[in-house]
Each structure stands twice: as C-alpha cells, then as structure tokens.
Amino acid sequence: MDRENMVKSVSRALDIITLVSMKKEGLGVTEIANQMDINKSSVYRILTTMAHYGYIEQDAESGRYRLGYTFLDIGSKLLDSLDIRTEAKPYLLELGKFTDEVIHLVVYDQGEVVYIEKFEGTETLRMHSKVGKRAPMHCTGVGKAILAYLPSAITEDILNRKGLPVHTQYTITDREKFLSELEAVKQRGYALDLQENEVGITCIAVPIFDHAGNAVAALSVSAPTIRMKDERIEELKQHVLKTGSNISYRLGYR
C-alpha cells in the first residue's frame, strides 16, 4: 500500500507492536521513540491507547511495555479458524500444475491417515485413494512422512497396534528396517512410497506442521513408477518440500 494512503497513527501503532514483540523483556518509551524517530509524547499516547484495549501492557516494576494478552486471545481464535484444506488448496493446485500428477492431502487420525483432498493430473492414473478414505501409515508416503515426526512413544504405539502388514511385495515389514526408514525420512525431510501400497505407484510426500510444531497432515505427489524414476524424484523434491513449508507457514508454523 502507498504510505500516503495509510493512517499515520495506526501505522505507528503497528510499528510499535512489531518493535515490542521482538523484545521479550519489553521496551521503554525512550527506546521506542529513539528507534522510530518520533517524540516520546506521541509514543506514550499510542501505548496508553493500546494498553486500554489490552494489546500492550506495562510491567509494574521495570516500566517497560510488552505485548498484552489480547494478542493471545486473537491468535487462538485465528488458529481455531484455520482450515487445512482451505489454506492448502492454492499451493496444492500450483504443485499439481507443475507436476501434472495426482496430488493428495491427508490428515493424521488415530493411527491412520485420512484423505481430505485429491487433485487429479491430466495423466490417467488409477489409484485406490479417494477423499474420505482411510489408509495405513506404514506403507504410504504420507503416512511415513507423519510417523517420522510423531513422538517416538506414539509411533511405537501405532506400530504395536497396527503392525506392518503386507500390502505388496515391496512393503517394509521388518520393524528395525522400518524405524531406520523413518530416521531417513527425518534426515532428508521427505518420505517415499516405492510401490509399498500399490504396485506400479510411487509417491513422494512431506509432512505439514501446525502452529505448535505437530505433524498433523501430509501431502504427496503420486505417479506411475515407470514415470517416477530417481531423476524425477530429484527434480520434484524441492517443489514438494516448498509446498509443505508454505502450507505449514499458513497454519502458523515458524
């Protein structure tokens, strides 16, 4: 926006909020005035107004100003209102246009993944997946992407309850080998499903994190194995990682 069209006092108030948010112990009126190059009386009036509404509070002992709890209240309302499908859709569509392959979005639920979005590429690809369907975690790229970032106790519990049942001849069924696979996922940031769920289908997947740093969802690009060779995976990985990062950012992850 052109600065000429901004309301100066509102602009200054927002600048003060940004400054104060960067200092855990808060800032004094003089420090703020010096950093913004405006007089102390103007800073004081803005701080007093924001304090009235709870956006700023003053420490009784130090006299310094810091963010007020109103931001916490508003932040929690924003987080409650965030919908993964809505936030993810534009990024998934962009990834779909770039790859021209099938794009999936799943959420984690009770030891399984649930498909909540699917975008078909122009290439015909017959897959079992559909929105609303549940799938196991151990043999899907999206499942492994989430499992790798869950607390180890939860991962162990899922493996104990669900086991590592065979889906294809490529499914990893050895527990130690599978745990090593999850470590590899964490190291590189993405998971692969190398025909482990459906023969002839290869997927690359990444986790999606919420504001608290929890892996709550994942996205994947799926294609026929004949088309998804090592070079193709290498070509796609940065785009898939970037898409996951963008969606996580929209969910409040920093």
C-alpha positions as CSV (number, residue, x, y, z in Angstrom):
1,M,0.0,0.0,0.0
2,D,1.1,3.5,-0.8
3,R,2.3,5.1,2.5
4,E,0.3,8.3,1.6
5,N,-2.9,6.3,2.0
6,M,-2.0,5.0,5.4
7,V,-3.4,6.4,8.7
8,K,-0.3,7.6,10.4
9,S,-1.3,6.8,13.9
10,V,-2.4,3.3,13.0
11,S,0.8,2.7,11.1
12,R,2.9,3.9,14.1
13,A,0.9,1.7,16.5
14,L,1.6,-1.4,14.3
15,D,5.3,-0.4,14.1
16,I,5.4,-0.2,17.9
17,I,3.7,-3.6,18.2
18,T,6.4,-5.1,15.9
19,L,9.2,-3.5,17.9
20,V,7.8,-4.6,21.3
21,S,7.2,-8.1,20.1
22,M,10.9,-8.5,19.3
23,K,12.0,-7.9,22.9
24,K,11.0,-10.5,25.4
25,E,11.6,-8.1,28.4
26,G,9.8,-5.3,26.7
27,L,10.8,-1.7,25.7
28,G,10.7,1.6,27.4
29,V,9.1,4.8,25.9
30,T,12.5,6.4,25.2
31,E,13.8,3.3,23.4
32,I,10.8,3.1,21.2
33,A,10.9,6.8,20.4
34,N,14.6,6.6,19.5
35,Q,14.1,3.6,17.3
36,M,11.1,5.1,15.5
37,D,12.4,8.7,15.5
38,I,9.3,10.2,16.9
39,N,8.7,12.2,20.1
40,K,8.1,10.4,23.4
41,S,4.7,12.0,24.0
42,S,3.4,10.5,20.7
43,V,4.7,7.1,21.7
44,Y,3.2,7.4,25.2
45,R,-0.2,8.3,23.8
46,I,-0.2,5.3,21.4
47,L,1.0,2.9,24.1
48,T,-1.7,4.2,26.6
49,T,-4.4,3.7,24.0
50,M,-3.3,0.1,23.1
51,A,-2.9,-0.7,26.8
52,H,-6.6,0.3,27.3
53,Y,-7.6,-2.4,24.8
54,G,-5.2,-5.0,26.2
55,Y,-2.9,-5.1,23.2
56,I,0.0,-3.6,25.3
57,E,0.7,-3.9,29.0
58,Q,3.3,-2.2,31.2
59,D,5.5,-4.0,33.7
60,A,4.8,-2.6,37.1
61,E,8.4,-2.9,38.2
62,S,10.5,-2.0,35.1
63,G,8.0,0.3,33.5
64,R,8.7,-1.4,30.2
65,Y,6.0,-2.2,27.7
66,R,5.3,-5.6,26.2
67,L,2.6,-7.4,24.3
68,G,-0.7,-7.8,26.1
69,Y,-2.8,-10.9,26.4
70,T,-5.4,-9.7,23.8
71,F,-3.0,-10.9,21.1
72,L,-3.1,-14.4,22.7
73,D,-6.9,-14.4,22.6
74,I,-7.0,-13.2,19.0
75,G,-4.2,-15.6,18.0
76,S,-6.1,-18.6,19.4
77,K,-9.2,-17.6,17.5
78,L,-7.3,-17.3,14.3
79,L,-5.7,-20.7,14.8
80,D,-9.2,-22.2,15.6
81,S,-10.5,-20.7,12.4
82,L,-7.7,-22.1,10.2
83,D,-8.9,-24.9,7.9
84,I,-6.1,-27.1,6.4
85,R,-8.0,-27.7,3.2
86,T,-8.7,-24.1,2.6
87,E,-5.1,-23.0,3.4
88,A,-3.5,-25.8,1.4
89,K,-5.7,-25.6,-1.8
90,P,-3.9,-22.9,-3.7
91,Y,-0.5,-24.4,-3.0
92,L,-1.7,-27.9,-4.0
93,L,-3.2,-26.6,-7.2
94,E,0.1,-24.9,-8.1
95,L,2.0,-28.1,-7.4
96,G,-0.5,-30.0,-9.5
97,K,0.0,-27.7,-12.4
98,F,3.8,-28.0,-12.1
99,T,3.9,-31.8,-11.8
100,D,0.8,-32.8,-13.8
101,E,0.5,-35.7,-11.4
102,V,-2.0,-36.7,-8.7
103,I,-1.8,-34.6,-5.5
104,H,-3.0,-35.9,-2.2
105,L,-3.6,-34.1,1.1
106,V,-4.2,-36.2,4.2
107,V,-4.6,-35.7,8.0
108,Y,-3.5,-37.9,10.8
109,D,-6.2,-39.6,12.8
110,Q,-5.9,-42.4,15.3
111,G,-3.0,-44.2,13.8
112,E,-4.1,-43.8,10.2
113,V,-4.2,-41.2,7.5
114,V,-7.4,-39.8,6.0
115,Y,-7.5,-38.4,2.5
116,I,-9.2,-35.0,2.7
117,E,-8.2,-33.6,-0.8
118,K,-7.2,-35.1,-4.1
119,F,-6.3,-33.3,-7.3
120,E,-6.0,-35.4,-10.5
121,G,-3.3,-34.7,-13.0
122,T,-4.1,-34.8,-16.8
123,E,-2.3,-38.1,-17.0
124,T,-4.7,-41.1,-16.3
125,L,-3.7,-42.8,-13.0
126,R,-5.8,-45.5,-11.4
127,M,-5.4,-45.4,-7.6
128,H,-7.4,-46.7,-4.7
129,S,-7.3,-43.3,-3.0
130,K,-10.4,-41.1,-2.7
131,V,-11.4,-38.3,-0.4
132,G,-12.7,-39.6,2.9
133,K,-10.9,-42.9,2.7
134,R,-8.5,-44.1,5.4
135,A,-5.2,-45.6,4.7
136,P,-2.4,-47.3,6.7
137,M,0.6,-45.2,7.7
138,H,3.5,-47.7,7.3
139,C,3.1,-48.3,3.6
140,T,2.1,-44.8,2.3
141,G,4.4,-41.9,1.7
142,V,2.1,-39.5,3.5
143,G,1.8,-41.9,6.5
144,K,5.6,-42.3,6.8
145,A,6.0,-38.5,6.5
146,I,3.8,-38.0,9.5
147,L,5.1,-41.1,11.5
148,A,8.7,-39.8,11.3
149,Y,7.8,-36.7,13.2
150,L,5.4,-38.0,15.8
151,P,6.7,-38.5,19.4
152,S,8.5,-41.9,19.5
153,A,6.1,-43.3,22.1
154,I,3.1,-42.6,19.7
155,T,5.0,-44.1,16.8
156,E,5.7,-47.2,18.9
157,D,2.1,-47.5,20.0
158,I,0.9,-47.3,16.4
159,L,3.3,-50.0,15.2
160,N,2.3,-52.2,18.2
161,R,-1.4,-51.8,17.4
162,K,-1.3,-51.8,13.6
163,G,1.8,-53.9,12.9
164,L,3.4,-53.8,9.5
165,P,1.0,-55.9,7.3
166,V,2.0,-56.7,3.7
167,H,0.2,-54.7,1.0
168,T,2.6,-55.5,-1.8
169,Q,5.9,-57.4,-2.2
170,Y,7.6,-54.1,-1.6
171,T,6.0,-53.3,1.8
172,I,8.6,-52.9,4.6
173,T,7.6,-55.4,7.2
174,D,10.7,-55.6,9.3
175,R,10.4,-53.3,12.3
176,E,14.0,-52.3,12.6
177,K,14.3,-51.6,8.9
178,F,11.1,-49.5,9.1
179,L,12.4,-47.5,12.1
180,S,15.6,-46.8,10.1
181,E,13.4,-45.7,7.2
182,L,11.7,-43.2,9.4
183,E,15.1,-41.8,10.5
184,A,16.0,-41.4,6.9
185,V,12.7,-39.5,6.3
186,K,13.6,-37.1,9.1
187,Q,17.1,-36.5,7.7
188,R,16.0,-35.7,4.2
189,G,12.6,-34.1,5.0
190,Y,10.5,-36.2,2.7
191,A,9.2,-39.8,2.5
192,L,8.9,-42.2,-0.4
193,D,6.4,-44.9,-1.1
194,L,8.2,-47.2,-3.6
195,Q,5.3,-49.4,-4.6
196,E,4.7,-50.2,-1.0
197,N,1.0,-49.6,-1.0
198,E,0.1,-50.2,-4.7
199,V,2.2,-51.9,-7.3
200,G,3.2,-49.6,-10.1
201,I,2.6,-46.4,-8.0
202,T,5.5,-44.3,-6.5
203,C,4.9,-41.3,-4.2
204,I,6.9,-38.6,-2.7
205,A,5.4,-37.0,0.4
206,V,6.2,-34.3,3.0
207,P,4.7,-33.5,6.5
208,I,2.7,-30.4,7.3
209,F,3.1,-28.9,10.7
210,D,0.7,-26.8,12.8
211,H,1.4,-23.7,14.9
212,A,2.6,-26.0,17.8
213,G,5.1,-27.9,15.6
214,N,3.0,-31.0,15.4
215,A,2.9,-33.1,12.2
216,V,-0.9,-33.0,11.7
217,A,-1.1,-33.6,7.9
218,A,0.9,-34.5,4.8
219,L,0.8,-34.0,1.1
220,S,2.1,-36.2,-1.7
221,V,2.7,-36.4,-5.4
222,S,1.8,-39.8,-6.9
223,A,2.7,-41.1,-10.3
224,P,3.3,-44.4,-12.2
225,T,6.6,-45.9,-11.1
226,I,7.7,-46.1,-14.7
227,R,7.5,-42.2,-14.8
228,M,8.8,-41.7,-11.2
229,K,12.5,-42.6,-11.6
230,D,15.3,-41.3,-9.4
231,E,15.8,-38.3,-11.6
232,R,12.1,-37.3,-11.5
233,I,12.1,-37.6,-7.7
234,E,15.2,-35.5,-7.5
235,E,13.5,-32.9,-9.8
236,L,10.3,-32.8,-7.7
237,K,11.6,-32.9,-4.1
238,Q,12.4,-29.2,-3.7
239,H,9.0,-28.2,-5.1
240,V,7.2,-30.7,-2.8
241,L,9.2,-29.6,0.3
242,K,8.5,-25.9,-0.6
243,T,4.8,-26.6,-0.9
244,G,4.7,-28.4,2.5
245,S,6.7,-25.5,4.1
246,N,4.2,-22.9,2.6
247,I,1.2,-24.7,3.9
248,S,2.8,-25.2,7.4
249,Y,3.5,-21.4,7.4
250,R,-0.1,-20.7,6.7
251,L,-1.1,-22.9,9.7
252,G,1.2,-20.8,12.0
253,Y,4.3,-23.0,12.0
254,R,7.5,-21.0,12.3
